Amino acid sequence: MTRSRTALTLRCLCFLTPLWLAMTPQTSGAQPATTSHIEASVRLGQARAALRRGQPDEALRYLRESLAIQESTEGLREIARIYEAQGQRRLAAQALLRLSVTSNNRDERAAAGAQAAMLQRASSLLRVWVVGRDAARRARVWIDHAPPRTVQVGGLESLVEGGSHRVRVESPGYLPYEAMIATAFGEPRDVQVRMVRDESVLSVTVDAGLSDR
């Protein structure tokens, strides 16, 4: 009787063991999704606690860790708010663009995309510097359709909306300079213009001098 029970037990173990192994999560390789979700949520909670303590940089560290473990709409929202509050519009827009793709809420996706576009169009300080005292002294600068301005001490500044802007510089005796300059996210943009002598003007001047002799 004892032998028959032992034999029955062994047969059951032989049958159930493969099923148990198939149903048991493997511990090697990638972490289970639930573990990653818990770890990401813990970091998110730590970030919010840091914000309540008035420590945004500490909050950013926890949020980056949270998003590295598992991306979440909550983490993207929080990190975008902090970046925008710190004036880091480019990083805020990157988080918002990601949110506009990953959020399950259609209205949130649209709002995040619109906010990212607004941050990109933020006004930037465009500085134009003309190299060379002679060229700068008589230079005139056009930015888009605004009236021309003279250059003060080699450069001028203009506040422009984020986007592409036409910059044109003219100075007597030099070839005109023109370029399209991109600005974005309220970041200042410096443009250094090195004017090139107009050889045709020099040639005419030399020829006129020789004819006077």
C-alpha positions as CSV (number, residue, x, y, z in Angstrom):
1,M,0.0,0.0,0.0
2,T,2.8,2.4,0.9
3,R,4.7,1.5,-2.3
4,S,1.6,2.2,-4.4
5,R,1.1,5.6,-2.7
6,T,4.7,6.5,-3.3
7,A,4.5,5.6,-6.9
8,L,1.3,7.6,-7.4
9,T,3.0,10.7,-5.8
10,L,6.0,10.4,-8.0
11,R,3.8,10.1,-11.1
12,C,1.9,13.3,-10.0
13,L,5.1,15.2,-9.5
14,C,6.4,14.2,-12.9
15,F,3.2,15.5,-14.4
16,L,2.8,18.7,-12.5
17,T,6.5,19.9,-12.5
18,P,6.6,20.9,-16.2
19,L,3.3,22.9,-15.7
20,W,4.7,24.6,-12.6
21,L,7.9,25.6,-14.4
22,A,5.9,26.9,-17.3
23,M,3.7,29.1,-15.1
24,T,6.6,30.4,-12.9
25,P,8.1,33.8,-14.0
26,Q,11.7,33.6,-15.0
27,T,14.0,35.6,-12.7
28,S,16.9,36.0,-15.1
29,G,16.9,38.7,-17.8
30,A,14.5,41.6,-17.8
31,Q,12.7,42.5,-14.7
32,P,9.0,41.7,-14.5
33,A,6.7,44.6,-15.5
34,T,5.1,44.8,-12.1
35,T,8.5,45.2,-10.4
36,S,9.5,48.0,-12.8
37,H,6.2,49.7,-12.3
38,I,6.6,49.6,-8.5
39,E,10.2,51.0,-8.7
40,A,9.1,53.8,-11.1
41,S,6.2,54.7,-8.8
42,V,8.5,54.9,-5.8
43,R,10.8,57.3,-7.6
44,L,7.8,59.4,-8.7
45,G,6.6,59.6,-5.1
46,Q,10.1,60.6,-3.9
47,A,10.1,63.3,-6.6
48,R,6.8,64.7,-5.4
49,A,8.0,64.7,-1.8
50,A,11.1,66.6,-2.9
51,L,8.9,69.2,-4.7
52,R,6.9,69.7,-1.5
53,R,10.2,70.3,0.3
54,G,11.1,73.0,-2.3
55,Q,13.9,70.9,-3.9
56,P,13.2,70.9,-7.6
57,D,16.7,69.6,-8.6
58,E,16.3,66.6,-6.3
59,A,12.8,66.0,-7.8
60,L,14.3,66.1,-11.3
61,R,16.8,63.4,-10.3
62,Y,14.1,61.1,-9.1
63,L,11.9,61.8,-12.1
64,R,14.7,61.0,-14.5
65,E,15.3,57.7,-12.6
66,S,11.5,57.0,-12.7
67,L,11.3,57.6,-16.5
68,A,14.4,55.5,-17.1
69,I,12.9,52.5,-15.3
70,Q,9.4,52.9,-16.9
71,E,8.0,55.8,-18.8
72,S,4.7,57.2,-17.4
73,T,2.4,60.1,-18.3
74,E,2.6,61.2,-14.6
75,G,6.4,61.4,-14.7
76,L,6.4,63.3,-18.1
77,R,3.9,65.8,-16.8
78,E,5.9,66.5,-13.6
79,I,9.2,66.8,-15.4
80,A,7.8,69.1,-18.0
81,R,6.4,71.4,-15.3
82,I,9.7,71.6,-13.5
83,Y,11.7,72.3,-16.7
84,E,9.3,75.0,-17.8
85,A,9.4,76.6,-14.3
86,Q,13.2,76.7,-14.5
87,G,13.1,78.3,-18.0
88,Q,14.5,75.1,-19.7
89,R,11.9,75.3,-22.5
90,R,13.7,73.0,-24.8
91,L,13.7,70.1,-22.3
92,A,10.2,70.9,-21.2
93,A,9.0,70.7,-24.9
94,Q,10.8,67.3,-25.3
95,A,8.9,65.9,-22.4
96,L,5.6,67.4,-23.7
97,L,6.1,66.0,-27.2
98,R,6.7,62.6,-25.7
99,L,3.5,63.0,-23.6
100,S,1.6,64.0,-26.7
101,V,2.4,60.5,-28.1
102,T,2.1,58.3,-25.1
103,S,-0.9,59.7,-23.2
104,N,-4.2,57.7,-23.5
105,N,-6.2,60.9,-23.2
106,R,-6.8,62.5,-26.6
107,D,-7.3,66.0,-25.1
108,E,-4.1,65.7,-23.1
109,R,-2.2,64.6,-26.2
110,A,-3.5,67.7,-28.1
111,A,-2.8,70.1,-25.2
112,A,0.8,68.7,-24.7
113,G,1.6,69.1,-28.4
114,A,0.2,72.7,-28.4
115,Q,2.2,73.6,-25.3
116,A,5.4,72.2,-26.8
117,A,4.8,74.3,-30.0
118,M,4.2,77.4,-27.9
119,L,7.4,76.9,-26.0
120,Q,9.3,76.5,-29.3
121,R,7.9,79.9,-30.4
122,A,9.0,81.7,-27.3
123,S,10.7,85.1,-28.0
124,S,14.5,84.9,-28.3
125,L,17.1,87.6,-28.3
126,L,18.8,87.8,-31.7
127,R,22.2,89.5,-31.6
128,V,24.0,90.5,-34.8
129,W,27.6,91.4,-34.6
130,V,29.6,92.9,-37.5
131,V,33.3,92.1,-37.5
132,G,35.7,94.9,-38.4
133,R,35.5,98.5,-37.2
134,D,35.3,99.9,-40.7
135,A,32.5,97.6,-41.9
136,A,30.6,97.9,-38.6
137,R,30.8,101.7,-38.5
138,R,28.7,102.2,-41.6
139,A,26.7,99.0,-41.6
140,R,22.9,98.8,-41.7
141,V,21.1,95.7,-40.5
142,W,17.7,94.4,-41.6
143,I,15.9,91.7,-39.6
144,D,12.8,90.3,-41.4
145,H,10.6,93.2,-42.6
146,A,11.7,95.7,-39.9
147,P,13.3,99.0,-41.0
148,P,17.1,99.0,-41.2
149,R,19.1,99.8,-38.1
150,T,22.6,101.0,-37.7
151,V,25.1,98.9,-35.7
152,Q,26.1,100.2,-32.3
153,V,29.6,99.3,-31.2
154,G,29.7,96.4,-33.7
155,G,26.4,94.8,-32.8
156,L,22.7,95.2,-32.3
157,E,19.9,93.2,-30.5
158,S,16.3,92.4,-31.5
159,L,13.7,90.4,-29.7
160,V,12.1,88.0,-32.2
161,E,9.6,85.1,-32.0
162,G,10.9,81.6,-32.3
163,G,11.2,80.6,-36.0
164,S,13.3,81.4,-39.0
165,H,14.4,85.1,-39.6
166,R,16.0,86.9,-42.5
167,V,19.1,88.9,-41.5
168,R,20.7,91.2,-44.1
169,V,23.7,93.4,-43.5
170,E,25.0,96.1,-45.9
171,S,28.0,98.4,-45.6
172,P,29.5,100.6,-48.2
173,G,32.5,99.0,-49.9
174,Y,31.5,95.5,-48.8
175,L,29.4,92.8,-50.4
176,P,25.9,92.4,-48.8
177,Y,25.5,89.6,-46.3
178,E,22.2,87.7,-46.0
179,A,21.2,84.5,-44.2
180,M,18.2,82.8,-42.6
181,I,18.7,82.4,-38.9
182,A,16.6,80.0,-36.7
183,T,15.6,80.8,-33.1
184,A,13.7,78.6,-30.7
185,F,12.7,78.1,-27.1
186,G,13.6,81.6,-26.0
187,E,17.3,80.8,-26.3
188,P,19.5,83.8,-27.3
189,R,21.2,83.5,-30.7
190,D,24.4,85.3,-31.7
191,V,25.2,85.9,-35.4
192,Q,28.7,87.1,-36.2
193,V,29.0,88.7,-39.7
194,R,32.3,89.0,-41.3
195,M,31.9,91.4,-44.3
196,V,33.8,90.8,-47.5
197,R,35.3,93.6,-49.4
198,D,33.7,94.4,-52.8
199,E,36.6,94.0,-55.2
200,S,34.6,95.7,-58.0
201,V,34.4,98.9,-55.9
202,L,38.2,98.8,-55.2
203,S,38.9,98.2,-58.9
204,V,36.8,101.2,-60.0
205,T,38.5,103.4,-57.4
206,V,42.0,102.3,-58.6
207,D,41.1,102.9,-62.2
208,A,39.7,106.3,-61.5
209,G,42.9,107.2,-59.7
210,L,45.0,106.2,-62.6
211,S,42.9,108.1,-65.1
212,D,43.4,111.3,-63.2
213,R,47.1,111.2,-63.8
